[in-house]
Each structure stands twice: as C-alpha cells, then as structure tokens.
Amino acid sequence: MDFANGTNSHTNGINSDYENTQPLKITICGAGIGGLSAAIFLRQRGHTVTLLEASRFANELGAAVHLAPNANGLLRRMGLIPEAHGAVKCQLMTQLLSDGKELFTVPLERDADRWQHPWQLAHRVSLHSELKRLATCEEGEGTPAVLRLRSKVVDVDATAGVVTLEDGEKIHSDVVIGADGVHSKTRPRIPGADTIETFGSGKSAFRFLIPRQRALDDEMTRKFADKEGHLIMIFARDRRVVVYPTNNNTLLNFVCIHPTSESQINPQEPGSSDWQNRGNLNKMLDVYRDFEPAVLKLLGMADEETLKVWELLDMEQLPTWTEEKLVLIGDAAHPFTPRKPFSSFSFLLDLNKNSADDTADQGQGAGQAIEDAASLAVMLPPGTPLDSIPARLKLYEKCRYERASAIQEYSRLAGKDLGSGPPVDPQKFTDYNFGHDEWDYSSQMLWKWEWENKKGLL
C-alpha cells in the first residue's frame, strides 16, 4: 500500500506503475550512523542491501551524540525509539565563563512543544548498536542487510556500479552509497572531488566519558551533575568545554574544543583526525589551566586510558554528490566540525536574550547523515526502474544539497572564537533546523518529479 507522510497527502510511489519488479542491489560503503540508517530505510523499501565496513567494530566510539527533533523523528520512523536505549531529554542549558561566572540558565522544556519530536542526548555506542541490529536482524520489514566487516573499499566504478575491495573482490550493484566518512575512498570518483581535500580547522577536541556519580560524589564538581538532562557549556575566548549527561543520566559526556597546536605532544607533528587517537591527561589539564578549579577537577576525572583527542577537519563544498550509480551521504559529502555544538556567540553580550532560540543545536553531523539516508530511501521506492537511478540520485542531491550546506556554513560561523565572526540569527536557524521533516519534504519533491515525468501517478 501507499503511505502519505506528514501533511503533504502525497504518496511515495510504492504502488507506482513501474516496470521493474525486482529489488535493487545496493552496496553501502561504511557502517556508521549514516550508512546504517540508509541500510534500514532501504531494506524497509524492499531492496537488497550489503554494508561494507573496513573496521572490525572492535573499538566502538565511547561518546555521545545529539538527536535534535529533525533527526529524532526519522529514527522513530525507522522503528528506533531513542529513550528505550538510554537517550536523555535535554531539559536545561547553562552557559558559564571560564572563571565560573554564569551567563544564564535556560529551561528548554518551555520550548519543547514547538517541535514534533524531542531533543535528546544519546550514547553513541548504544545508538550505533541499535541501528546495526535494526539493519541486520531477521525481524522487521524487508530482507536483512548483510554486514561485512574488514571489507576495505579501494575503488568504485560509478558507471558500472562496481566496488573493488582491498583483496581484489569486485561487488556489482545497482546503487553504490558512499557513507565512508571524512576520509572517504568513494568521494574521489565524484566529478570535481578528486582535487578537493580536507584541511585542519585549527581546532581539536578532547572527548571522554565519566560516571555521573563520580562528579556527584565530589562537593566541588557536584554543580556540573546535579540536574538530569543538563547541558553545560563553559567558554574562554578560543576554547570551551561542553558537558552533558547520556545513557539514562548515568554518564557525563565531555567535548573539549581548543587550538590544535596546544594538544599536540610534539608541536612539529600535525594533529590526528582519527577519533581513536589517544589523548594525554596532563596536556588537557594544561590546555584548560586558566579555567576555574572546579572545572579542572572535573576534567581531572577523565580516564587516560579512554581519553581521546582528534583534529577537527573541514572541506570545501563538493560541486556534486552523485555520479551515475554512485552517491555520497553524511561526512563523505559534507563533513561537520563540532567546533561549537551550539549557537552563535553573538548573543552572549545581550543577557536579556533568555530564549531557547539562542541555544540552537549544532550537533548536526549525525542528524544530517540520517536526513541524507531518509531522502535517498524516498527516491528509491520498490519498483524503481534501473534507467531512472542516476536521475533519482540527482533528485536526492537537489533535496539535500542546499540544506546540508546551509547548516554546515552556520556551523562554521557559530564556531568562531568568542567575539569574532559576523552575527548569526539563532532563532532563524533553530526554526530551519528543528522544524524540518526530510521524509515529508523529499516525498513532495519526488511526487513533483514523477508528475513532471508522468510516471508513478495514481
């Protein structure tokens, strides 16, 4: 049957009058949040999906991720309920200066009803594990995706839809999805992308988790952990510490953004963009030595065995995300750098602004990858004619390019050091960010495209 999504009252073409009755063979390069989301949506559309992951999944990323309303609704559409896996509702936000002075505290509950879905703080490992389960389990709609670990992609033939692995194996597909992140091996096969390289943003980030109870047990650090769902940001001019709970409020997640040069053990060596690059606790404490003692004591609770540091990379916009049977999603198409996960600093001098509109979530890397996955699945309904695939991938790009690029640029502007950069309107961005339903929007765009092509109409 056909389904109408949101308020558009248009069908997704599931009963469209297509000639092809066979499921598409789809290969997804990369099994991160974006790749797994695409696998779930596409198996639910009836296609045959293979996931190629270079790693062994032996070192899952111990960190947290924001699930803003725009991404949260898409997860629920695929059958993933974040709170069932430890996601915490973001209820309160506090901004502090490095000396401990409070700028303001904003209760977020009062604005929560503006959005159809909640703003939650999820444990990345739990989210990734459930996405993997939904993609590959026998239960659920469609044929389970096949997940192949230790399958390193070395080349893609975009015209033929052939993926070549490191051992020489060639995999033939109707669609190849590059979901292999900022260091993508599929991206160079997109026209104009072979000369575009990532570059350092000038910032790096320490990241780690600690048990929330540990902060609660210390009188000096208790203030950072005594409220559930409490997001805290602590600023100096060119560095900041972001702290928030996750995993049913049992863990505190830290993202500590700072100048790259200060966290390098050897300043003559470039920073590392590897998320698993081990950090140095003494180096981190030195980077934040001018912060109030309570912050330093909190940071000192990090376990050096699990402390990570990575360089935040950026990349010029690609001219296109598609070529014949190849399409990019997530960081392979548009890397996000969490230089500042939240709204512009421009409002900090105006303490009369106490609205949650000033707290626009910028933790959008995962969110935009999930939106990409949803849009792509909308464009490839059951019965998709093989000869229409390149045009449908271009339609996906048309749906996603402007939005992802706008959010990416806002992230760059909002990530400027305190007091620098042009002012940004947080309220306008919040509405643009949170109020979007990508499945609904892409469905409307597909309906219009099918009308223009006189296909798939009821």
C-alpha positions in Angstrom: 0.0 0.0 0.0 1.0 3.6 -0.3 1.6 5.9 2.7 1.0 9.6 3.0 3.7 11.3 5.1 3.2 14.4 7.3 0.7 16.8 5.8 1.6 16.6 2.2 -1.0 14.0 1.4 1.1 12.7 -1.5 2.1 9.0 -1.9 5.6 7.8 -2.1 5.1 5.8 -5.2 5.0 2.4 -3.6 2.2 1.4 -5.9 3.7 3.3 -8.8 3.3 1.9 -12.2 7.0 0.9 -12.6 8.1 -1.9 -14.9 10.9 -3.2 -12.6 9.6 -5.7 -10.0 13.0 -6.7 -8.7 14.6 -5.2 -5.6 17.6 -3.0 -6.2 21.0 -4.4 -5.3 22.5 -1.6 -3.1 26.1 -1.5 -1.7 26.8 0.9 1.2 30.4 1.7 1.8 30.7 2.5 5.5 28.6 1.3 8.5 28.5 4.4 10.7 25.3 6.2 11.7 24.6 7.4 8.2 25.3 4.0 6.5 23.3 2.0 8.9 20.4 4.4 8.7 20.4 4.1 4.9 20.5 0.3 5.2 17.4 0.3 7.5 15.4 2.6 5.3 16.3 0.8 2.1 15.7 -2.7 3.5 12.3 -1.4 4.6 11.7 -0.2 1.0 12.3 -3.8 -0.2 15.8 -3.6 -1.5 18.8 -6.0 -1.1 21.5 -4.2 0.9 25.1 -5.0 1.6 27.2 -3.0 4.1 30.9 -2.9 3.7 32.8 -1.8 6.8 36.6 -1.5 6.9 36.9 -1.9 10.7 36.1 -4.9 13.0 33.8 -2.8 15.2 36.2 -3.8 18.0 36.6 -0.2 19.3 33.2 1.3 19.3 33.3 5.1 19.9 32.6 5.9 23.5 31.0 9.3 23.2 27.6 10.9 22.9 25.6 12.4 20.1 22.7 15.0 19.9 19.4 13.8 18.5 17.7 17.1 17.5 14.0 16.9 16.6 14.7 16.8 12.9 16.7 13.6 13.2 14.8 12.2 16.1 11.6 11.9 14.1 13.4 10.0 11.4 14.8 7.5 13.9 11.3 6.9 15.2 10.0 6.4 11.6 12.5 3.6 11.1 11.5 2.0 14.4 14.2 3.2 16.8 12.9 4.8 20.0 16.0 6.6 21.4 14.8 6.7 25.1 14.5 2.9 25.0 18.2 2.9 24.5 19.3 5.4 27.2 18.8 8.7 25.3 18.2 11.6 27.7 15.8 14.5 27.1 17.8 17.8 27.0 15.9 19.8 29.7 18.2 22.7 30.8 21.1 24.6 29.3 23.6 26.7 31.3 26.4 28.8 29.8 29.4 29.8 32.0 32.6 31.7 31.5 35.8 30.0 32.4 36.0 31.8 35.8 32.7 30.2 36.8 30.5 33.2 36.2 27.1 32.1 35.0 25.8 33.9 31.9 22.4 32.3 32.0 20.4 29.1 32.5 17.6 28.4 30.1 14.9 25.8 30.8 14.3 24.0 27.5 11.0 22.4 28.4 9.0 25.5 27.7 10.0 25.4 24.0 9.8 21.6 23.6 6.2 21.7 22.4 7.3 23.8 19.4 8.7 20.6 17.9 7.1 17.4 16.9 9.9 15.3 18.4 12.2 15.7 21.4 15.8 16.9 21.6 17.7 14.1 23.2 21.3 13.3 24.2 22.2 9.7 23.2 25.1 7.4 23.9 26.7 6.9 20.5 27.6 3.3 21.2 24.0 2.4 22.2 22.6 4.3 19.2 25.1 2.6 16.8 24.4 -0.9 18.2 20.6 -0.5 17.8 21.0 0.8 14.3 23.2 -2.2 13.5 20.6 -4.5 14.9 17.7 -2.9 13.0 19.7 -3.1 9.8 20.7 -6.8 10.1 18.1 -8.6 12.3 15.7 -11.2 10.9 12.7 -9.3 12.4 11.3 -6.3 10.7 10.3 -5.2 7.3 12.3 -6.3 4.3 15.3 -8.6 3.8 18.1 -8.1 6.5 21.1 -6.2 5.3 24.3 -8.1 5.1 27.1 -6.5 7.1 30.7 -7.4 6.0 33.4 -6.3 8.4 37.1 -6.0 7.5 36.0 -5.1 3.9 38.2 -2.2 2.9 37.0 -0.4 -0.3 39.8 0.8 -2.5 37.9 1.8 -5.7 34.5 2.4 -7.2 33.4 2.4 -10.8 30.5 4.8 -10.7 29.2 4.0 -14.2 29.2 0.2 -13.8 28.3 0.3 -10.1 31.3 -1.9 -9.2 33.0 -1.7 -5.8 36.6 -3.1 -5.5 37.8 -4.3 -2.2 41.4 -4.5 -1.0 41.6 -8.2 -1.7 40.6 -7.7 -5.3 37.0 -8.8 -4.9 34.5 -6.9 -7.1 30.9 -6.3 -6.0 28.3 -5.4 -8.6 25.4 -3.1 -7.6 22.6 -1.1 -9.0 23.4 1.7 -6.5 26.6 2.4 -4.5 26.4 4.7 -1.5 29.5 6.3 -0.2 28.9 6.6 3.6 32.6 6.2 4.5 33.1 9.5 6.3 35.5 12.4 6.1 38.4 10.2 4.7 36.1 8.7 2.1 37.5 6.3 -0.5 34.4 6.7 -2.7 34.4 10.5 -2.9 37.3 10.8 -5.4 35.1 9.1 -8.0 32.7 12.0 -7.9 33.5 14.6 -10.7 35.4 17.5 -9.3 36.0 15.9 -5.9 39.4 14.4 -6.7 41.1 17.8 -6.2 39.2 18.7 -3.0 41.0 17.6 0.2 40.2 18.0 3.8 42.1 20.6 5.9 42.6 21.3 9.5 40.2 23.8 11.1 42.7 25.0 13.6 40.8 23.3 16.4 41.0 19.9 18.0 38.8 18.2 20.6 39.4 16.1 23.7 36.5 13.7 24.3 35.7 11.3 27.1 33.0 10.0 29.4 32.9 9.6 33.2 30.3 8.1 35.5 28.0 10.9 36.6 28.0 9.6 40.1 31.7 10.4 40.4 31.0 14.1 39.8 28.1 14.0 42.2 30.2 12.5 45.0 32.6 15.5 45.0 31.4 18.7 46.6 33.4 20.8 44.2 32.1 19.2 41.0 28.6 18.4 42.1 27.2 21.5 40.4 28.0 20.1 37.0 26.0 16.9 37.5 23.2 17.6 40.0 20.4 18.1 37.4 19.3 15.5 34.9 19.3 16.4 31.2 21.5 19.4 32.0 23.7 20.7 29.1 26.6 22.9 30.3 28.9 25.0 28.1 32.0 26.7 29.6 33.7 29.3 27.5 37.0 31.1 27.2 38.0 33.2 24.1 39.4 30.4 22.0 38.5 27.2 23.9 35.5 25.7 25.5 34.2 22.7 27.5 30.8 21.1 26.7 29.4 18.7 29.3 26.1 16.8 29.2 24.6 13.5 30.5 23.7 10.5 28.5 22.9 6.8 29.0 19.9 7.3 31.3 21.8 10.1 33.1 24.4 7.7 34.3 27.3 9.1 32.2 28.7 12.6 31.6 30.0 13.2 28.1 32.7 15.8 27.5 33.8 17.6 24.3 36.7 20.0 25.0 37.5 22.1 21.9 40.7 24.1 21.8 43.5 25.2 19.4 45.1 22.2 17.8 48.7 23.4 18.5 48.2 23.2 22.2 47.2 19.5 22.4 50.0 18.1 20.3 52.6 16.1 22.2 55.1 17.2 19.5 54.2 20.6 18.0 56.2 19.7 14.9 53.9 16.9 14.1 50.4 17.5 12.6 47.3 16.7 14.6 45.4 13.5 14.1 41.8 13.4 12.8 41.5 9.8 14.0 38.7 9.5 16.5 40.6 6.8 18.3 43.8 8.9 18.8 44.7 8.7 22.4 44.8 11.9 24.4 47.2 13.0 27.2 45.5 13.9 30.5 48.2 16.3 31.7 48.2 18.0 28.3 44.4 18.5 28.5 44.7 20.0 32.0 47.4 22.3 30.8 45.2 23.5 27.9 42.5 24.5 30.4 44.8 25.7 33.2 43.1 29.1 33.3 39.6 27.7 33.9 38.2 27.7 37.4 39.4 25.0 39.8 36.1 23.1 39.8 36.4 22.6 36.0 39.9 21.4 36.3 38.9 18.9 39.0 36.1 17.7 36.8 38.4 17.3 33.8 40.9 15.5 36.0 38.4 12.7 36.5 39.0 11.6 32.9 40.5 8.1 32.5 43.6 8.5 30.4 43.1 5.0 29.0 39.9 6.1 27.3 40.7 9.8 26.7 40.8 10.7 23.0 41.8 13.7 21.0 41.2 14.4 17.4 41.7 17.3 14.9 38.6 18.8 13.6 38.7 18.8 9.8 36.9 20.9 7.2 36.4 20.6 3.5 35.3 22.9 0.6 31.9 22.1 -0.8 31.8 19.5 -3.4 30.3 20.5 -6.8 28.1 17.5 -6.8 27.4 14.4 -4.6 26.5 12.0 -7.4 27.8 10.3 -10.5 25.8 7.7 -12.4 25.2 4.9 -9.8 27.3 6.4 -7.1 26.0 8.8 -4.4 27.5 10.2 -1.2 25.9 10.8 2.1 27.0 12.1 5.5 30.5 13.3 6.1 31.6 11.8 2.8 29.5 14.5 1.2 29.6 17.3 3.8 31.8 16.9 6.8 30.7 18.7 10.0 33.2 20.0 12.5 31.8 20.4 16.1 33.9 23.5 16.7 31.0 24.8 18.7 28.0 22.5 19.0 25.6 25.3 19.7 24.5 28.7 18.5 26.4 31.9 17.8 28.4 33.6 20.5 27.0 36.9 19.2 24.1 36.8 21.7 26.3 36.4 24.8 26.7 40.1 25.3 22.9 40.5 25.4 21.9 38.8 28.6 18.3 39.8 28.0 18.0 37.1 25.5 16.9 34.1 27.6 15.1 32.1 25.0 15.9 28.6 23.9 16.1 30.1 20.4 19.6 31.2 21.5 20.6 27.6 22.0 20.2 26.2 18.5 21.8 22.8 18.5 24.7 22.5 16.2 25.4 18.8 16.9 24.2 18.1 13.4 26.7 15.8 11.8 24.8 12.7 12.7 21.5 14.4 12.1 22.3 15.4 8.6 23.6 11.9 7.7 20.3 10.5 8.9 18.4 13.0 6.8 20.5 12.0 3.8 19.6 8.4 4.4 15.9 9.1 4.6 15.9 11.3 1.5 17.8 8.6 -0.5 15.3 5.9 0.5 12.4 8.1 -0.5 13.9 8.4 -4.0 14.3 4.7 -4.4 10.8 3.1 -3.8 10.0 -0.5 -4.7 9.9 -1.0 -8.4 12.4 1.8 -9.2 13.4 1.4 -12.9 17.1 0.9 -13.3 17.4 3.5 -16.0 16.0 6.1 -13.7 18.6 5.7 -10.9 21.0 8.5 -12.0 18.2 11.0 -12.2 16.8 9.9 -8.9 20.2 10.3 -7.2 20.3 13.8 -8.7 16.9 14.5 -7.2 18.2 13.3 -3.8 21.1 15.8 -4.2 18.6 18.6 -5.1 16.7 17.9 -1.9 19.7 17.8 0.4 22.5 19.9 -1.0 21.2 23.4 -0.1 20.0 22.4 3.4 23.1 20.4 4.4 25.4 23.2 3.0 23.5 25.9 4.9 23.7 24.0 8.2 27.4 23.3 7.5 28.1 27.0 6.9 26.2 28.0 10.0 28.3 25.6 12.0 31.4 27.4 10.7 30.1 30.8 11.6 28.9 29.7 15.0 32.3 28.0 15.6 34.3 31.2 15.5 36.2 32.2 18.6 34.4 34.3 21.2 33.9 37.8 19.9 34.9 37.1 16.3 32.9 36.5 13.2 29.7 38.0 11.9 26.5 37.8 14.0 24.1 34.9 13.3 20.4 34.8 14.0 19.9 31.7 16.3 16.1 31.8 16.2 16.0 31.7 12.4 18.4 28.8 12.4 16.6 26.9 15.1 13.4 27.0 13.1 15.2 25.9 10.0 17.0 23.1 11.7 14.5 21.6 14.1 11.3 22.1 12.1 12.3 20.1 9.1 10.9 16.6 8.2 13.1 15.3 5.4 11.0 12.3 4.6 8.0 14.6 4.1 10.0 17.1 2.1 11.7 14.5 -0.1 8.3 12.8 -0.7 6.9 16.1 -2.0 9.9 16.6 -4.3 9.6 13.0 -5.6 5.8 13.5 -6.3 6.5 16.6 -8.3 9.3 14.9 -10.2 7.1 12.0 -11.1 4.4 14.3 -12.2 6.8 16.1 -14.5 7.9 12.8 -15.9 4.4 11.4 -16.0 5.4 8.3 -14.0 4.2 6.8 -10.8 0.9 8.7 -10.6 -2.3 7.3 -9.1 
